[in-house]
Structures are given as structure tokens and as C-alpha cells.
Amino acid sequence: MTDDWTHHGKVRAREADGVLEIVVDGLTTQARYYKPLIYEFFRKSWRGSRPAWGEFSVEIMMDYTGDPPWMDLDNLAKALLDAIKGYAFHDDAQVWKLLVERRQGERERISIRVRKRA
């Protein structure tokens, strides 16, 4: 990965070696907050590759400090997949592998890694 991040507000993304990485700084317990935030980033700032056909692996990591936030990870995953649909891939039905994990971290953030299946 390179350090060539595209930034807009709390969202940043980069693309290298077939991997799209998106990071959202901060956490909220409302999964619906992330969809318009990420969608707005892609609409206004992203100049990377266009959506592709094929199968994709998506990893979503929620890093938290202190007590873990009270949020259903399935709701978070749905909001995030909806937000990147049309930018990383055409439809979330193209996701063949999905990992969603909550873990203790040094700072609160959501990280998404999208990779096309080889």
C-alpha cells in the first residue's frame, strides 16, 4: 500500500495492489450514520477505479477504545456495503467472503478492505 490517501472529512481511502482500503475516523452506535458519510466521500472526492464485476472479499474492522460500542455488526456491515456499492463493486451480491470484527484498538475507527477474488 502506498500513502496516497484521498481525504474528505472523517473518511479517507487509497487503492493499491488490487486492494481498496477505506478508513472512517471515530465511532457511533448508529450504523446508518456511515452510509451517507462514505457515499458523500466517494461522490465528492474519490477519483480511483470504477466499480468492477466479479467476486470480492470484504473485511470490516471496528476498532474501539474503552468499552465496546453497543452495535449489531450485521447492521454495520449492511450500511457499509451499501455505501461502497457502485464504487468498489456494482452490487453487494458480488461479495463472496465477508469478515466483520470488533476489536480493541489504539483509536476509534472503522476500516474496510475490499479485494477482488483472484
N, CA and C atoms as a LAMMPS dump frame, in Angstrom:
ITEM: TIMESTEP
0
ITEM: NUMBER OF ATOMS
354
ITEM: BOX BOUNDS ff ff ff
-5.0000000000000000e+02 5.0000000000000000e+02
-5.0000000000000000e+02 5.0000000000000000e+02
-5.0000000000000000e+02 5.0000000000000000e+02
ITEM: ATOMS id mol type element x y z
1 1 1 N 0.837 -1.19 0
2 1 2 C 0 0 0
3 1 3 C 0.879 1.249 0
4 2 1 N 0.407 2.223 -0.684
5 2 2 C 1.1 3.5 -0.689
6 2 3 C 0.463 4.4 0.352
7 3 1 N 1.058 5.562 0.574
8 3 2 C 0.488 6.532 1.5
9 3 3 C -0.313 7.593 0.765
10 4 1 N -0.749 7.316 -0.45
11 4 2 C -1.516 8.256 -1.248
12 4 3 C -2.991 8.174 -0.891
13 5 1 N -3.352 8.721 0.251
14 5 2 C -4.733 8.714 0.726
15 5 3 C -5.493 9.87 0.104
16 6 1 N -6.744 9.631 -0.223
17 6 2 C -7.682 10.684 -0.586
18 6 3 C -8.519 10.941 0.654
19 7 1 N -8.629 12.204 1.074
20 7 2 C -9.336 12.57 2.303
21 7 3 C -10.561 13.405 1.995
22 8 1 N -11.577 13.241 2.824
23 8 2 C -12.736 14.136 2.828
24 8 3 C -13.414 13.974 4.187
25 9 1 N -13.286 14.973 5.037
26 9 2 C -13.874 14.887 6.372
27 9 3 C -13.254 13.759 7.164
28 10 1 N -14.088 12.896 7.721
29 10 2 C -13.628 11.782 8.558
30 10 3 C -13.256 10.543 7.754
31 11 1 N -13.391 10.606 6.433
32 11 2 C -13.167 9.43 5.583
33 11 3 C -11.913 9.621 4.745
34 12 1 N -11.149 8.548 4.619
35 12 2 C -10.008 8.55 3.708
36 12 3 C -9.948 7.183 3.036
37 13 1 N -9.37 7.154 1.841
38 13 2 C -9.271 5.892 1.103
39 13 3 C -8.034 5.913 0.227
40 14 1 N -7.585 4.715 -0.099
41 14 2 C -6.471 4.546 -1.032
42 14 3 C -6.651 3.21 -1.726
43 15 1 N -5.964 3.096 -2.853
44 15 2 C -6.075 1.898 -3.67
45 15 3 C -4.686 1.52 -4.155
46 16 1 N -4.312 0.272 -3.937
47 16 2 C -3.01 -0.209 -4.4
48 16 3 C -3.011 -1.733 -4.423
49 17 1 N -2.321 -2.279 -5.384
50 17 2 C -2.147 -3.73 -5.495
51 17 3 C -3.483 -4.476 -5.454
52 18 1 N -4.508 -3.911 -6.066
53 18 2 C -5.802 -4.574 -6.129
54 18 3 C -6.63 -4.51 -4.861
55 19 1 N -6.217 -3.696 -3.899
56 19 2 C -6.938 -3.57 -2.637
57 19 3 C -7.417 -2.131 -2.468
58 20 1 N -8.696 -1.981 -2.168
59 20 2 C -9.264 -0.686 -1.826
60 20 3 C -9.397 -0.655 -0.313
61 21 1 N -8.786 0.329 0.309
62 21 2 C -8.836 0.471 1.762
63 21 3 C -9.535 1.783 2.094
64 22 1 N -10.531 1.707 2.971
65 22 2 C -11.304 2.866 3.4
66 22 3 C -11.252 2.92 4.916
67 23 1 N -11.01 4.113 5.469
68 23 2 C -10.967 4.288 6.923
69 23 3 C -11.879 5.446 7.294
70 24 1 N -12.714 5.214 8.3
71 24 2 C -13.584 6.249 8.846
72 24 3 C -13.151 6.474 10.282
73 25 1 N -12.717 7.694 10.598
74 25 2 C -12.283 8.016 11.954
75 25 3 C -13.484 8.254 12.849
76 26 1 N -13.42 7.728 14.073
77 26 2 C -14.481 7.899 15.047
78 26 3 C -15.514 6.788 14.957
79 27 1 N -16.303 6.645 16.02
80 27 2 C -17.35 5.623 16.079
81 27 3 C -18.646 6.24 16.554
82 28 1 N -19.727 5.652 16.132
83 28 2 C -21.054 5.966 16.64
84 28 3 C -21.813 4.652 16.746
85 29 1 N -22.83 4.605 17.575
86 29 2 C -23.622 3.38 17.708
87 29 3 C -24.7 3.291 16.641
88 30 1 N -24.826 4.301 15.805
89 30 2 C -25.836 4.327 14.743
90 30 3 C -25.201 3.905 13.42
91 31 1 N -25.432 2.668 12.999
92 31 2 C -24.839 2.16 11.758
93 31 3 C -25.265 2.998 10.557
94 32 1 N -26.472 3.545 10.582
95 32 2 C -26.967 4.317 9.44
96 32 3 C -26.187 5.607 9.216
97 33 1 N -25.412 6.044 10.199
98 33 2 C -24.577 7.245 10.086
99 33 3 C -23.513 7.076 8.999
100 34 1 N -22.994 5.867 8.831
101 34 2 C -21.848 5.631 7.957
102 34 3 C -22.191 5.653 6.471
103 35 1 N -23.377 5.216 6.114
104 35 2 C -23.727 5.141 4.694
105 35 3 C -23.656 6.501 4.006
106 36 1 N -24.339 7.551 4.497
107 36 2 C -24.235 8.841 3.796
108 36 3 C -22.838 9.455 3.895
109 37 1 N -22.131 9.201 4.981
110 37 2 C -20.783 9.742 5.152
111 37 3 C -19.834 9.192 4.092
112 38 1 N -19.834 7.885 3.918
113 38 2 C -18.952 7.248 2.939
114 38 3 C -19.423 7.534 1.515
115 39 1 N -20.724 7.49 1.308
116 39 2 C -21.262 7.791 -0.012
117 39 3 C -20.845 9.196 -0.456
118 40 1 N -20.935 10.154 0.445
119 40 2 C -20.556 11.537 0.134
120 40 3 C -19.062 11.636 -0.196
121 41 1 N -18.236 10.901 0.517
122 41 2 C -16.799 10.861 0.221
123 41 3 C -16.572 10.399 -1.217
124 42 1 N -17.181 9.275 -1.588
125 42 2 C -16.978 8.75 -2.939
126 42 3 C -17.529 9.701 -3.991
127 43 1 N -18.67 10.279 -3.737
128 43 2 C -19.289 11.166 -4.707
129 43 3 C -18.471 12.435 -4.927
130 44 1 N -17.911 12.999 -3.862
131 44 2 C -17.218 14.286 -3.967
132 44 3 C -15.715 14.181 -4.179
133 45 1 N -15.07 13.164 -3.627
134 45 2 C -13.606 13.169 -3.574
135 45 3 C -12.911 12.027 -4.297
136 46 1 N -13.54 10.884 -4.445
137 46 2 C -12.847 9.706 -4.955
138 46 3 C -12.628 9.785 -6.452
139 47 1 N -11.398 9.542 -6.873
140 47 2 C -11.038 9.521 -8.285
141 47 3 C -10.353 8.212 -8.648
142 48 1 N -10.565 7.191 -7.835
143 48 2 C -9.948 5.891 -8.073
144 48 3 C -10.686 5.106 -9.135
145 49 1 N -10.475 3.804 -9.129
146 49 2 C -11.047 2.955 -10.168
147 49 3 C -12.573 2.91 -10.072
148 50 1 N -13.166 2.51 -11.152
149 50 2 C -14.623 2.364 -11.247
150 50 3 C -15.025 1.002 -10.677
151 51 1 N -16.313 0.816 -10.385
152 51 2 C -16.753 -0.487 -9.874
153 51 3 C -16.483 -1.585 -10.901
154 52 1 N -16.282 -2.774 -10.413
155 52 2 C -15.949 -3.903 -11.283
156 52 3 C -16.94 -5.045 -11.072
157 53 1 N -16.977 -5.938 -12.039
158 53 2 C -17.742 -7.175 -11.908
159 53 3 C -16.812 -8.245 -11.376
160 54 1 N -17.341 -9.306 -10.883
161 54 2 C -16.56 -10.395 -10.313
162 54 3 C -16.927 -10.581 -8.858
163 55 1 N -16.114 -11.354 -8.169
164 55 2 C -16.362 -11.647 -6.761
165 55 3 C -15.341 -10.922 -5.9
166 56 1 N -15.778 -10.493 -4.719
167 56 2 C -14.942 -9.687 -3.838
168 56 3 C -14.928 -10.222 -2.416
169 57 1 N -13.807 -10.023 -1.774
170 57 2 C -13.65 -10.284 -0.352
171 57 3 C -13.669 -8.925 0.356
172 58 1 N -14.453 -8.809 1.424
173 58 2 C -14.551 -7.563 2.17
174 58 3 C -14.263 -7.848 3.638
175 59 1 N -13.333 -7.083 4.209
176 59 2 C -13.025 -7.16 5.638
177 59 3 C -13.405 -5.828 6.276
178 60 1 N -14.193 -5.892 7.334
179 60 2 C -14.611 -4.696 8.062
180 60 3 C -14.134 -4.853 9.504
181 61 1 N -13.342 -3.901 9.966
182 61 2 C -12.827 -3.921 11.328
183 61 3 C -13.305 -2.674 12.074
184 62 1 N -13.908 -2.88 13.221
185 62 2 C -14.294 -1.781 14.088
186 62 3 C -13.305 -1.754 15.249
187 63 1 N -12.457 -0.738 15.283
188 63 2 C -11.518 -0.559 16.389
189 63 3 C -12.156 0.377 17.404
190 64 1 N -12.132 -0.002 18.673
191 64 2 C -12.715 0.826 19.725
192 64 3 C -11.735 0.957 20.886
193 65 1 N -11.934 1.972 21.689
194 65 2 C -11.179 2.162 22.929
195 65 3 C -12.185 2.099 24.069
196 66 1 N -11.75 1.687 25.227
197 66 2 C -12.671 1.574 26.356
198 66 3 C -13.624 0.41 26.16
199 67 1 N -14.883 0.606 26.536
200 67 2 C -15.901 -0.432 26.369
201 67 3 C -16.328 -0.518 24.91
202 68 1 N -16.602 -1.739 24.415
203 68 2 C -17.044 -1.858 23.025
204 68 3 C -18.394 -1.177 22.828
205 69 1 N -18.587 -0.52 21.685
206 69 2 C -19.872 0.138 21.419
207 69 3 C -20.991 -0.891 21.263
208 70 1 N -22.187 -0.517 21.648
209 70 2 C -23.351 -1.382 21.537
210 70 3 C -23.935 -1.238 20.145
211 71 1 N -23.49 -2.082 19.227
212 71 2 C -23.944 -2.011 17.84
213 71 3 C -23.938 -3.412 17.249
214 72 1 N -24.989 -3.739 16.52
215 72 2 C -25.04 -5.019 15.828
216 72 3 C -24.112 -4.963 14.62
217 73 1 N -23.168 -5.876 14.557
218 73 2 C -22.206 -5.875 13.464
219 73 3 C -22.852 -6.164 12.116
220 74 1 N -23.947 -6.918 12.102
221 74 2 C -24.609 -7.178 10.824
222 74 3 C -25.217 -5.898 10.256
223 75 1 N -25.734 -5.021 11.117
224 75 2 C -26.267 -3.736 10.652
225 75 3 C -25.145 -2.839 10.135
226 76 1 N -24.007 -2.859 10.827
227 76 2 C -22.853 -2.087 10.384
228 76 3 C -22.393 -2.573 9.004
229 77 1 N -22.272 -3.876 8.849
230 77 2 C -21.821 -4.434 7.569
231 77 3 C -22.776 -4.046 6.442
232 78 1 N -24.065 -4.142 6.664
233 78 2 C -25.038 -3.792 5.623
234 78 3 C -24.913 -2.328 5.228
235 79 1 N -24.796 -1.428 6.201
236 79 2 C -24.663 0.005 5.904
237 79 3 C -23.389 0.283 5.116
238 80 1 N -22.29 -0.356 5.487
239 80 2 C -21.02 -0.121 4.806
240 80 3 C -21.014 -0.709 3.397
241 81 1 N -21.562 -1.9 3.235
242 81 2 C -21.633 -2.495 1.898
243 81 3 C -22.515 -1.647 0.985
244 82 1 N -23.623 -1.141 1.513
245 82 2 C -24.476 -0.253 0.72
246 82 3 C -23.734 1.02 0.327
247 83 1 N -22.897 1.523 1.23
248 83 2 C -22.166 2.767 0.965
249 83 3 C -21.115 2.613 -0.129
250 84 1 N -20.459 1.471 -0.202
251 84 2 C -19.396 1.298 -1.193
252 84 3 C -19.894 0.674 -2.492
253 85 1 N -21.149 0.212 -2.483
254 85 2 C -21.757 -0.338 -3.702
255 85 3 C -21.812 0.772 -4.755
256 86 1 N -21.406 0.436 -5.95
257 86 2 C -21.352 1.429 -7.02
258 86 3 C -19.993 2.096 -7.135
259 87 1 N -19.112 1.82 -6.194
260 87 2 C -17.742 2.365 -6.231
261 87 3 C -16.715 1.238 -6.211
262 88 1 N -16.857 0.276 -5.302
263 88 2 C -15.93 -0.862 -5.261
264 88 3 C -16.426 -1.995 -6.16
265 89 1 N -17.715 -2.207 -6.165
266 89 2 C -18.356 -3.242 -6.975
267 89 3 C -19.743 -2.742 -7.345
268 90 1 N -20.39 -3.439 -8.265
269 90 2 C -21.701 -2.995 -8.739
270 90 3 C -22.819 -3.333 -7.764
271 91 1 N -22.731 -4.476 -7.101
272 91 2 C -23.793 -4.937 -6.222
273 91 3 C -23.184 -5.743 -5.081
274 92 1 N -23.749 -5.629 -3.886
275 92 2 C -23.169 -6.364 -2.763
276 92 3 C -23.394 -7.872 -2.869
277 93 1 N -24.173 -8.322 -3.837
278 93 2 C -24.288 -9.756 -4.104
279 93 3 C -22.974 -10.324 -4.659
280 94 1 N -22.064 -9.442 -5.08
281 94 2 C -20.758 -9.872 -5.581
282 94 3 C -19.788 -10.235 -4.459
283 95 1 N -20.146 -9.984 -3.213
284 95 2 C -19.272 -10.288 -2.081
285 95 3 C -19.358 -11.78 -1.791
286 96 1 N -18.244 -12.467 -1.971
287 96 2 C -18.206 -13.909 -1.739
288 96 3 C -17.659 -14.243 -0.355
289 97 1 N -16.939 -13.305 0.247
290 97 2 C -16.405 -13.512 1.597
291 97 3 C -16.528 -12.203 2.354
292 98 1 N -17.091 -12.28 3.565
293 98 2 C -17.283 -11.094 4.387
294 98 3 C -16.834 -11.396 5.802
295 99 1 N -15.903 -10.584 6.302
296 99 2 C -15.426 -10.69 7.675
297 99 3 C -15.744 -9.374 8.365
298 100 1 N -16.45 -9.444 9.478
299 100 2 C -16.77 -8.259 10.264
300 100 3 C -16.319 -8.534 11.685
301 101 1 N -15.476 -7.65 12.211
302 101 2 C -14.867 -7.897 13.51
303 101 3 C -14.83 -6.624 14.34
304 102 1 N -15.089 -6.785 15.634
305 102 2 C -14.955 -5.699 16.604
306 102 3 C -13.711 -6.035 17.437
307 103 1 N -12.804 -5.049 17.584
308 103 2 C -11.571 -5.336 18.326
309 103 3 C -11.088 -4.092 19.073
310 104 1 N -10.388 -4.327 20.162
311 104 2 C -9.77 -3.251 20.939
312 104 3 C -8.663 -2.634 20.085
313 105 1 N -8.604 -1.312 20.03
314 105 2 C -7.603 -0.633 19.217
315 105 3 C -7.035 0.578 19.924
316 106 1 N -6.118 1.244 19.256
317 106 2 C -5.497 2.44 19.804
318 106 3 C -6.345 3.679 19.58
319 107 1 N -7.221 3.64 18.565
320 107 2 C -8.115 4.754 18.275
321 107 3 C -9.413 4.211 17.693
322 108 1 N -10.462 4.979 17.823
323 108 2 C -11.765 4.534 17.338
324 108 3 C -11.884 4.813 15.848
325 109 1 N -12.187 3.743 15.088
326 109 2 C -12.333 3.887 13.646
327 109 3 C -12.93 2.622 13.049
328 110 1 N -13.384 2.773 11.824
329 110 2 C -13.869 1.662 11.009
330 110 3 C -12.908 1.535 9.829
331 111 1 N -12.43 0.335 9.574
332 111 2 C -11.547 0.075 8.43
333 111 3 C -12.211 -0.954 7.529
334 112 1 N -12.177 -0.682 6.243
335 112 2 C -12.761 -1.582 5.248
336 112 3 C -11.681 -1.893 4.216
337 113 1 N -11.516 -3.175 3.912
338 113 2 C -10.585 -3.598 2.863
339 113 3 C -11.368 -4.437 1.86
340 114 1 N -11.286 -4.034 0.607
341 114 2 C -12.008 -4.725 -0.471
342 114 3 C -10.972 -5.248 -1.458
343 115 1 N -11.07 -6.551 -1.736
344 115 2 C -10.115 -7.185 -2.659
345 115 3 C -10.893 -8.063 -3.63
346 116 1 N -10.544 -7.978 -4.901
347 116 2 C -11.189 -8.821 -5.905
348 116 3 C -10.643 -10.233 -5.796
349 117 1 N -11.542 -11.203 -5.911
350 117 2 C -11.14 -12.602 -5.845
351 117 3 C -10.301 -12.952 -7.063
352 118 1 N -9.178 -13.6 -6.818
353 118 2 C -8.255 -13.956 -7.913
354 118 3 C -8.772 -15.116 -8.731
